């Protein structure tokens, strides 16, 4: 039996739509709402994985309905491809989106447009994971960020929404920078399988990593701020409702680092530190030590900062991309633990950042086993979210 890629996408979209429709059940149909939603969510999650072996290689790719032309250049048409990575991302994203739709039935919403907005967010996520064009997927991530911000407005207080808006906007800009760094090399197409590995410089990978980290909420890039007055049943949904953005950005990052053809354990950071800058920092450190000896106010903090900065500059040539990612993930988990101990009501929000951080550790290894472990962590988190919903 041969299955087209569009059939799988249609089944997932239909299953998610059934969940949204079931949330409107009233009267005697209310008791069937959760059961029907759970079955539809499971169908949306397992369909991409079960049907992928039956998809014909010639039928898993198609062209989108929109195109663009550069000034004096050829017409470029966006393409989508339901490959193995897209199937996994589609399954994970469908589970989280389905869990979010089911979870909204247990709390009172500020607006009746919450579930339609979540359904639209699900469709945008589906588009992001199957788009195999770098320029097109950057535009899709921008749309996903905008819709996620709108969803956050309906469930989170204003300070939290402002932070989410700033981080997602910064993430979109970082992905745009990554795309611009790739397009400067030119090319007939910017599909991931057509991009030259030489175009994926360490600067491209670093920019995409920063963008994905802002989408995923890793702590060094996203200085979380939680307050006791922000806790609440509706607020606890914020982590789940913003999870699709983190999933989509993670899938795009995996596609980008996959083009590099470089061992991720050896992928260096871009550029180098000028010797003059090291000398300047060393001189400032000497002056700070002199102030510390004279017990000046603030000298201890200044000295500690300069020591860390000098150590970073000296050790920069030996710092690799994987080191930065693992450090970010470790700090994310540690900070989430501290926040959860201080504000237990915030654990339903921080748990999803911890899930993404654990998955990123597997991605940073750059091995097939590590990548499989990362996806296993995301699937486990999705089933846990579905069980809570």
C-alpha positions as CSV (number, residue, x, y, z in Angstrom):
1,X,0.0,0.0,0.0
2,X,1.4,3.4,-1.0
3,X,0.4,6.5,1.0
4,X,0.9,10.1,-0.1
5,X,2.4,12.6,2.3
6,X,-0.6,14.9,1.9
7,X,-2.9,12.1,3.3
8,X,-0.9,11.9,6.5
9,X,-1.1,15.7,6.9
10,X,-4.8,15.7,6.3
11,X,-5.4,12.9,8.9
12,X,-3.4,14.8,11.5
13,X,-5.2,18.1,10.8
14,X,-8.6,16.3,10.9
15,X,-7.8,14.7,14.2
16,X,-6.8,18.0,15.8
17,X,-9.9,19.6,14.4
18,X,-12.0,16.9,16.0
19,X,-10.4,17.7,19.4
20,X,-11.3,21.4,19.0
21,X,-14.9,20.5,18.0
22,X,-15.3,18.1,20.8
23,X,-14.4,20.8,23.3
24,X,-17.7,22.5,22.3
25,X,-19.9,19.6,23.4
26,X,-22.5,20.4,25.9
27,X,-25.3,18.5,27.8
28,X,-25.2,14.8,27.4
29,X,-22.3,14.9,25.0
30,X,-19.9,16.4,27.7
31,X,-19.0,12.9,29.0
32,X,-17.7,12.0,25.5
33,X,-15.6,15.1,25.2
34,X,-12.5,13.8,26.9
35,X,-12.7,10.3,25.5
36,X,-13.1,11.6,21.9
37,X,-10.3,14.1,22.4
38,X,-7.9,11.5,23.7
39,X,-8.6,9.1,20.9
40,X,-8.2,11.9,18.3
41,X,-5.0,13.1,19.9
42,X,-3.6,9.5,19.9
43,X,-4.6,9.2,16.2
44,X,-2.8,12.5,15.4
45,X,0.3,11.3,17.2
46,X,0.7,7.8,15.8
47,X,-0.4,8.4,12.3
48,X,2.8,10.0,11.0
49,X,4.9,7.2,12.5
50,X,2.8,4.3,11.5
51,X,2.2,5.5,7.9
52,X,5.8,6.7,7.2
53,X,7.1,3.3,6.1
54,X,4.3,3.2,3.5
55,X,4.9,6.6,2.0
56,X,6.5,6.5,-1.5
57,X,9.7,8.5,-1.7
58,X,8.3,10.2,-4.9
59,X,5.1,11.1,-3.1
60,X,6.4,12.6,0.1
61,X,7.4,15.9,-1.4
62,X,5.2,18.6,-2.8
63,X,5.2,22.3,-3.6
64,X,3.4,25.0,-1.5
65,X,0.8,27.4,-3.0
66,X,3.0,30.5,-2.7
67,X,6.2,31.6,-4.3
68,X,8.4,34.7,-4.5
69,X,11.0,36.2,-6.8
70,X,14.2,38.1,-6.0
71,X,14.9,41.2,-8.0
72,X,16.3,40.0,-11.3
73,X,16.5,36.5,-10.0
74,X,14.6,33.3,-10.6
75,X,11.2,32.5,-9.2
76,X,11.5,30.4,-6.0
77,X,8.6,28.2,-4.8
78,X,8.4,26.9,-1.3
79,X,8.4,23.1,-0.9
80,X,7.5,20.7,1.8
81,X,8.7,17.2,2.4
82,X,7.4,14.6,4.9
83,X,10.7,12.9,5.6
84,X,11.7,11.0,8.7
85,X,12.5,14.1,10.7
86,X,9.3,15.7,9.7
87,X,7.3,12.6,10.6
88,X,8.8,12.6,14.1
89,X,8.3,16.3,14.6
90,X,4.8,16.1,13.3
91,X,4.0,13.3,15.7
92,X,5.5,15.0,18.7
93,X,3.9,18.4,17.8
94,X,0.5,16.8,17.3
95,X,0.6,15.2,20.8
96,X,1.5,18.5,22.4
97,X,-1.1,20.5,20.4
98,X,-3.8,17.9,21.2
99,X,-2.9,18.0,24.9
100,X,-3.1,21.8,24.8
101,X,-6.6,21.7,23.2
102,X,-7.8,19.1,25.7
103,X,-6.3,21.0,28.7
104,X,-8.2,24.2,27.8
105,X,-11.5,22.5,28.6
106,X,-10.8,22.4,32.3
107,X,-10.2,26.1,32.8
108,X,-12.2,29.2,32.0
109,X,-10.8,31.1,29.1
110,X,-10.7,34.9,28.8
111,X,-11.9,34.6,25.2
112,X,-13.8,32.2,23.0
113,X,-11.0,32.4,20.4
114,X,-8.5,30.5,22.5
115,X,-9.2,27.1,21.0
116,X,-9.4,28.3,17.4
117,X,-6.1,30.1,18.0
118,X,-4.6,26.9,19.3
119,X,-5.9,24.9,16.3
120,X,-4.3,27.5,14.0
121,X,-1.1,27.2,16.0
122,X,-1.2,23.5,15.4
123,X,-1.5,24.0,11.6
124,X,1.4,26.4,11.6
125,X,3.5,23.9,13.5
126,X,2.7,21.3,11.0
127,X,3.8,23.6,8.2
128,X,7.1,24.4,10.0
129,X,8.1,20.8,10.5
130,X,7.5,19.7,6.9
131,X,8.9,22.8,5.2
132,X,12.3,21.9,3.7
133,X,13.2,25.4,2.5
134,X,15.3,27.6,4.8
135,X,13.9,30.9,3.7
136,X,10.3,29.6,3.8
137,X,10.6,28.0,7.2
138,X,12.0,31.2,8.6
139,X,8.8,33.0,7.5
140,X,6.7,30.2,9.0
141,X,8.5,30.5,12.3
142,X,7.7,34.2,12.3
143,X,4.0,33.3,11.9
144,X,4.2,30.7,14.6
145,X,5.8,33.2,17.0
146,X,3.1,35.8,16.3
147,X,0.3,33.2,16.9
148,X,2.0,32.0,20.1
149,X,2.1,35.5,21.4
150,X,-1.6,35.9,20.7
151,X,-2.3,32.6,22.6
152,X,-0.2,33.8,25.5
153,X,-2.3,36.9,25.7
154,X,-5.3,34.8,26.5
155,X,-3.8,32.7,29.3
156,X,-0.9,34.7,30.9
157,X,-0.6,38.1,32.7
158,X,0.8,41.1,30.9
159,X,4.4,40.8,32.3
160,X,4.7,37.2,31.2
161,X,3.3,38.0,27.8
162,X,5.8,40.9,27.4
163,X,8.7,38.5,28.2
164,X,7.4,35.8,25.8
165,X,7.0,38.5,23.0
166,X,10.6,39.8,23.5
167,X,12.1,36.3,23.4
168,X,10.2,35.0,20.4
169,X,10.9,38.3,18.5
170,X,14.6,37.9,19.2
171,X,14.4,34.2,18.1
172,X,12.8,35.2,14.8
173,X,15.5,37.8,14.2
174,X,18.2,35.2,15.0
175,X,16.8,32.8,12.4
176,X,16.6,35.7,9.9
177,X,20.3,36.3,10.5
178,X,21.1,32.6,10.0
179,X,19.2,32.7,6.7
180,X,20.9,35.8,5.5
181,X,24.3,34.3,6.3
182,X,23.4,31.3,4.1
183,X,21.9,33.3,1.3
184,X,25.0,35.4,0.9
185,X,26.7,32.4,-0.8
186,X,23.9,32.2,-3.4
187,X,22.4,29.1,-4.9
188,X,19.7,27.9,-7.1
189,X,17.6,26.7,-4.2
190,X,17.6,27.0,-0.4
191,X,16.2,23.6,0.3
192,X,18.1,22.0,3.0
193,X,19.2,19.1,0.8
194,X,20.4,21.6,-1.9
195,X,22.4,23.9,0.4
196,X,26.1,23.4,0.3
197,X,27.7,22.3,3.6
198,X,30.3,25.1,3.1
199,X,27.5,27.6,3.4
200,X,26.6,26.4,6.9
201,X,29.4,28.2,8.7
202,X,29.8,28.2,12.5
203,X,28.2,31.6,12.5
204,X,25.0,30.2,10.8
205,X,24.8,27.4,13.4
206,X,25.4,29.8,16.3
207,X,22.7,32.2,15.1
208,X,20.2,29.4,14.5
209,X,21.1,28.0,18.0
210,X,20.4,31.3,19.6
211,X,17.1,31.6,17.8
212,X,16.0,28.1,18.7
213,X,17.1,28.6,22.3
214,X,14.9,31.7,22.6
215,X,12.0,29.7,21.2
216,X,12.7,26.8,23.5
217,X,13.3,28.9,26.6
218,X,16.8,27.8,27.6
219,X,17.9,29.9,30.6
220,X,21.1,31.6,29.6
221,X,19.3,33.0,26.5
222,X,16.0,33.5,28.3
223,X,16.4,35.0,31.8
224,X,13.2,33.7,33.2
225,X,11.2,35.8,35.7
226,X,8.5,34.3,37.8
227,X,6.4,35.9,40.4
228,X,4.0,34.4,43.0
229,X,1.2,36.6,41.8
230,X,1.5,35.1,38.3
231,X,0.6,31.6,39.4
232,X,-2.8,30.2,38.8
233,X,-4.7,27.5,37.0
234,X,-4.9,29.4,33.7
235,X,-1.3,30.6,34.0
236,X,-0.1,27.0,34.4
237,X,-1.1,26.4,30.8
238,X,1.4,28.9,29.5
239,X,4.2,26.3,29.3
240,X,2.1,23.8,27.4
241,X,0.6,26.3,25.0
242,X,4.0,27.7,24.0
243,X,5.6,24.3,23.6
244,X,4.8,24.1,19.8
245,X,7.1,27.0,19.2
246,X,10.0,25.2,21.0
247,X,9.3,22.0,19.1
248,X,9.3,23.7,15.7
249,X,12.5,25.6,16.4
250,X,14.2,22.5,17.6
251,X,13.3,20.6,14.4
252,X,14.6,23.5,12.2
253,X,17.8,23.6,14.2
254,X,18.3,19.8,13.7
255,X,17.9,20.4,10.0
256,X,20.4,23.2,9.9
257,X,23.1,21.3,11.9
258,X,22.4,18.3,9.7
259,X,23.6,20.2,6.7
260,X,26.9,21.0,8.2
261,X,28.3,17.5,7.8
262,X,30.6,18.3,10.7
263,X,31.0,16.3,13.9
264,X,29.0,18.4,16.4
265,X,31.5,17.6,19.2
266,X,34.1,19.4,17.1
267,X,32.0,22.2,15.8
268,X,33.9,25.4,16.9
269,X,32.3,28.8,17.6
270,X,32.7,31.5,14.9
271,X,35.6,33.9,14.8
272,X,38.3,34.4,17.4
273,X,39.2,36.8,20.2
274,X,41.6,39.6,19.3
275,X,44.8,39.5,21.3
276,X,44.4,43.3,22.0
277,X,41.1,42.6,23.8
278,X,42.7,39.9,26.0
279,X,45.5,42.4,26.9
280,X,42.9,45.1,27.8
281,X,40.9,42.7,30.0
282,X,44.1,41.5,31.7
283,X,45.0,45.2,32.4
284,X,41.6,45.9,33.8
285,X,41.9,42.8,36.0
286,X,45.2,44.0,37.4
287,X,43.6,47.4,38.3
288,X,40.6,45.6,39.8
289,X,42.9,43.5,42.0
290,X,44.6,46.7,43.2
291,X,41.2,48.1,44.1
292,X,40.3,44.8,45.8
293,X,43.4,45.0,47.9
294,X,42.4,48.5,49.0
295,X,38.9,47.2,49.8
296,X,37.1,49.5,47.5
297,X,33.3,49.1,47.2
298,X,32.3,46.8,44.4
299,X,35.8,45.6,43.8
300,X,35.1,42.0,44.6
301,X,32.2,41.7,42.1
302,X,34.2,43.5,39.4
303,X,37.2,41.2,39.9
304,X,35.1,38.1,39.7
305,X,33.5,39.3,36.5
306,X,36.8,40.1,34.9
307,X,38.3,36.7,35.9
308,X,35.4,35.0,34.2
309,X,35.7,37.2,31.2
310,X,39.4,36.7,30.9
311,X,39.0,32.9,31.2
312,X,36.3,32.9,28.5
313,X,38.5,34.9,26.1
314,X,41.6,32.7,26.7
315,X,39.7,29.4,26.4
316,X,37.5,30.6,23.5
317,X,39.4,28.6,20.8
318,X,38.7,25.4,22.8
319,X,35.0,26.0,23.4
320,X,32.8,24.1,20.9
321,X,29.1,24.5,20.0
322,X,28.2,21.3,22.0
323,X,29.8,22.8,25.2
324,X,27.6,25.9,24.9
325,X,24.4,23.9,24.4
326,X,25.1,21.5,27.2
327,X,26.0,24.3,29.6
328,X,22.7,26.1,28.6
329,X,20.7,22.9,29.3
330,X,22.4,22.3,32.6
331,X,21.7,25.8,33.8
332,X,18.1,25.5,32.6
333,X,17.5,22.4,34.6
334,X,19.2,23.9,37.7
335,X,17.3,27.1,37.5
336,X,14.0,25.3,36.9
337,X,14.7,23.3,40.1
338,X,15.4,26.5,42.0
339,X,12.2,28.2,40.8
340,X,10.1,25.1,41.5
341,X,11.4,24.9,45.1
342,X,10.8,28.6,45.7
343,X,7.5,28.8,43.8
344,X,5.9,25.3,43.5
345,X,3.0,26.6,41.5
346,X,5.4,27.4,38.7
347,X,6.5,23.8,38.1
348,X,3.6,23.3,35.5
349,X,5.3,26.1,33.5
350,X,9.0,25.2,33.9
351,X,8.6,21.5,33.3
352,X,8.3,22.0,29.6
353,X,11.5,24.0,29.5
354,X,13.2,21.2,31.3
355,X,11.9,18.7,28.8
356,X,13.3,20.7,25.9
357,X,16.6,21.2,27.7
358,X,16.9,17.4,28.2
359,X,16.2,16.9,24.5
360,X,18.8,19.4,23.5
361,X,21.5,17.5,25.5
362,X,20.8,14.5,23.2
363,X,21.0,16.7,20.1
364,X,24.3,18.2,21.3
365,X,25.9,14.8,21.2
366,X,25.5,14.7,17.5
367,X,25.0,10.9,17.5
368,X,22.1,8.9,16.2
369,X,21.5,7.5,19.6
370,X,21.6,10.9,21.2
371,X,19.1,12.2,18.7
372,X,16.8,9.2,19.2
373,X,17.0,9.8,23.0
374,X,16.1,13.5,22.5
375,X,13.0,12.5,20.6
376,X,12.2,9.9,23.2
377,X,12.3,12.6,25.9
378,X,10.0,14.8,23.9
379,X,7.5,12.0,23.3
380,X,7.6,11.1,27.0
381,X,6.9,14.7,27.9
382,X,4.0,14.8,25.4
383,X,2.4,11.7,26.9
384,X,2.8,13.2,30.4
385,X,1.1,16.4,29.2
386,X,-1.7,14.4,27.6
387,X,-2.2,12.5,30.9
388,X,-2.3,15.7,32.9
389,X,-4.8,17.2,30.4
